[in-house]
Amino acid sequence: MSGEFPVIQSKHSLVAKHVTKERWDKVKDIKTKTCGFTIAKACACAIEFDNQHCGIYAGDWDCYKDFSEIFDAIIQEYHGISADSKHTSDMDASKITGNIDPAAPVHSTRIRVGRSIDGYGLSPGITKQQRIDVEKLMSSALSKLTGDLAGSYYPLTGMDEKVRQQLVDDHFLFVSGDRNLTVAGMERDWPEGRGIFHNAAKTFLLWVNEEDQTRIISMQKGGDVKGVFE
C-alpha cells in the first residue's frame, strides 16, 4: 500500500498540480505487474524535495496504464500536447540541413537516445534480477558488433582501476551519488548490472542501466552534427 495522501514538498511541480487526493486514492494500493511499482514510489522526488518541476518517474511500462489519469495529465502539460497526440520518429539524416559554424570553438558533438526493452522495469523500478538480465542481454548483443562498431564492454562491477581511470579521462564514465536518482530508486544495488561499451575509435558508446536501460551515444570531435547523426 502507498498509504495516505502525502505532503508534496515541491508545491509548484506538475505532481502537486495533477496528483490530487481523489486521483491518489484511486490508485494508492496498486502495484504494477512488471516490478511492483506504486504511485508513492513514482512521486517520491516531489514528495521528498521542494525543487522539482515535474517530480514523477515511471517504474515500468505498466505505470502509464495503471496510473494513466495522473501520467497522461502530466505528460500532456509537460510536452504541450493533446490527449490524442501520436509520437512520430524520423531518422532520415538527409533532412538535416543546418550545421554548427565550422569556425565555432566546438570540442566535440554527441547525439544520444535512450531505449528500453519490453518486459523489463525502467530504472526507478527495475528489479535486481531484471537489471542483471538486461546487462547480460546487451553485453551479448554488443559482442556481436563488427566493423567500425566493434568494441569492448566494461562492467562497473569489479572494474580494473586502470580501465576506470581511462573512462574518467575520456569523460565516458557515469557515477553514483545524485540525490534525485537515489530517491527515485535508480541507484539501488549500485554498481551491479551496469556498464559501458565503446568501439575502438570511441565514437560509438552505450551505457547500460544508468538512467535508461540503454543510452546509445554517437560522438566525434568537432561540430559536424549531420556526420554524428549518420
C-alpha positions in Angstrom: 0.0 0.0 0.0 1.2 3.5 -0.8 -0.6 4.9 2.3 -2.3 8.2 2.9 -2.1 11.2 0.6 1.4 12.7 1.1 2.6 16.2 1.7 4.1 17.1 -1.6 7.2 19.3 -0.9 7.5 20.5 -4.5 4.4 22.7 -4.3 4.8 24.2 -7.7 5.6 20.9 -9.5 3.4 19.1 -12.0 2.9 16.4 -9.4 1.5 19.0 -6.9 -0.9 20.2 -9.7 -2.1 16.9 -11.1 -1.8 14.3 -8.2 -4.9 15.2 -6.3 -6.2 13.3 -3.3 -9.0 12.0 -5.4 -6.6 10.6 -8.0 -4.2 9.3 -5.4 -6.9 7.4 -3.5 -8.0 5.6 -6.8 -4.5 4.1 -7.3 -2.7 4.2 -4.0 -2.9 0.4 -3.4 -2.0 -0.7 -7.0 1.3 -2.5 -7.5 2.4 -2.8 -11.1 2.8 -6.3 -12.6 6.3 -5.9 -14.0 8.1 -4.8 -10.9 5.6 -3.9 -8.1 5.9 -0.2 -8.6 3.5 2.2 -6.7 2.3 5.7 -7.2 4.1 6.7 -4.0 7.4 5.5 -5.5 6.6 7.3 -8.7 6.1 10.6 -6.9 9.0 10.1 -4.4 11.1 13.1 -5.6 8.2 15.6 -5.5 7.4 14.3 -2.0 11.0 14.4 -0.7 12.3 17.6 -2.4 11.0 21.1 -2.8 12.7 21.9 -6.1 11.1 19.6 -8.7 9.4 20.9 -11.8 8.0 17.6 -13.0 8.6 15.3 -10.0 7.4 11.9 -11.3 9.1 8.8 -12.7 7.6 5.7 -14.2 9.0 2.5 -12.8 7.9 0.3 -15.7 5.6 0.4 -18.7 2.6 -0.6 -16.6 2.7 2.8 -14.8 1.5 4.6 -17.9 -1.7 2.4 -17.9 -2.2 1.7 -14.1 -1.7 5.4 -13.2 -2.9 6.8 -16.6 -5.1 9.6 -15.2 -2.0 11.1 -13.5 0.7 10.3 -16.1 -1.4 11.4 -19.0 -2.2 14.8 -17.4 1.4 15.5 -16.5 2.8 14.3 -19.9 0.3 16.4 -21.8 1.1 19.6 -19.9 4.9 19.0 -19.8 5.1 18.5 -23.6 2.2 20.8 -24.5 0.4 18.1 -26.4 -3.3 17.0 -26.6 -4.7 13.7 -25.4 -4.9 12.3 -29.0 -1.3 13.2 -29.9 0.8 10.5 -31.6 4.5 10.1 -31.4 6.4 10.2 -34.6 10.0 9.2 -35.3 12.1 10.3 -38.2 15.7 9.0 -38.5 16.4 10.3 -42.0 19.7 12.1 -41.8 19.3 13.7 -45.2 16.7 16.1 -43.7 19.4 17.7 -41.5 20.3 20.8 -43.5 21.9 23.1 -40.9 25.1 22.6 -39.0 27.4 24.3 -36.5 29.6 27.1 -37.9 33.0 25.4 -38.6 34.7 28.5 -37.0 32.9 27.9 -33.7 35.1 26.5 -30.9 33.3 23.2 -30.6 35.4 20.5 -29.0 33.1 17.5 -29.8 29.5 16.7 -30.7 27.3 14.0 -29.2 23.8 12.7 -30.2 22.2 10.2 -27.9 18.9 8.3 -27.4 17.6 6.3 -24.6 15.9 3.0 -25.3 14.1 0.4 -23.1 13.5 -3.3 -23.6 9.9 -4.6 -23.4 9.3 -6.8 -20.4 11.8 -5.2 -18.0 11.3 -2.5 -15.4 12.5 1.0 -16.1 15.4 2.3 -14.0 13.3 3.6 -11.0 11.6 0.2 -10.6 13.7 -2.4 -12.3 14.4 -5.4 -10.0 17.9 -6.5 -9.3 17.5 -9.7 -11.4 15.9 -7.7 -14.3 18.9 -5.3 -14.3 21.3 -8.2 -14.4 19.4 -9.8 -17.2 19.4 -6.6 -19.2 23.1 -6.3 -18.8 23.6 -9.9 -20.0 21.4 -9.4 -23.0 23.2 -6.2 -24.0 26.7 -7.5 -23.4 25.9 -10.5 -25.6 24.4 -8.3 -28.4 27.3 -5.8 -28.3 29.9 -8.6 -28.5 28.5 -9.4 -31.9 29.0 -6.0 -33.5 31.5 -5.9 -36.3 33.4 -3.3 -38.4 33.7 0.2 -37.0 31.1 -0.6 -34.3 33.1 -3.4 -32.8 34.5 -2.7 -29.3 34.5 -3.8 -25.7 32.0 -3.8 -22.8 33.2 -2.7 -19.4 31.0 -3.8 -16.4 31.2 -1.4 -13.5 31.3 -4.3 -11.0 34.9 -5.3 -10.5 36.2 -2.7 -12.9 40.0 -2.5 -13.1 41.3 0.8 -11.7 43.3 1.5 -14.9 40.2 0.9 -17.0 38.1 3.1 -14.7 40.6 6.0 -14.9 40.8 5.8 -18.6 37.0 6.0 -18.8 37.1 9.0 -16.5 39.7 10.7 -18.6 37.6 10.1 -21.7 34.6 11.6 -19.9 32.7 8.3 -20.5 32.1 7.1 -17.0 28.8 7.6 -15.2 28.9 7.7 -11.4 26.5 7.4 -8.4 25.6 10.0 -5.8 22.9 12.1 -7.5 20.2 12.7 -4.8 17.3 12.8 -7.3 18.3 9.5 -8.8 18.8 7.9 -5.4 15.4 9.0 -4.1 13.8 8.0 -7.4 15.2 4.5 -6.9 17.7 4.5 -9.8 20.8 3.8 -7.8 19.7 0.6 -6.0 22.2 -2.2 -5.9 24.9 0.1 -7.3 27.0 -0.8 -9.3 25.7 -4.2 -10.1 24.3 -4.8 -13.6 25.7 -1.6 -15.1 28.4 -0.9 -17.6 29.8 0.9 -20.6 30.5 -0.1 -24.1 32.6 1.8 -26.7 34.0 1.0 -30.1 37.7 1.1 -30.8 37.5 4.7 -32.2 35.5 5.9 -29.2 32.8 7.3 -31.5 30.1 4.9 -30.5 29.1 4.4 -26.8 26.4 2.6 -25.0 25.6 3.0 -21.3 23.8 0.0 -19.7 21.4 0.6 -16.8 22.3 4.1 -16.0 19.1 6.4 -16.1 17.9 4.4 -19.1 18.2 0.7 -19.7 20.3 1.7 -22.6 21.7 5.0 -23.6 23.1 5.0 -27.1 25.6 7.7 -28.0 27.3 8.7 -31.2 30.1 11.2 -30.9 33.1 12.6 -32.6 35.5 15.6 -32.4 34.3 18.9 -33.9 30.9 20.2 -34.7 29.6 18.1 -37.7 26.1 17.3 -36.4 25.0 15.6 -39.5 28.1 13.4 -39.5 27.5 12.4 -35.9 23.8 11.6 -36.7 24.8 9.4 -39.6 
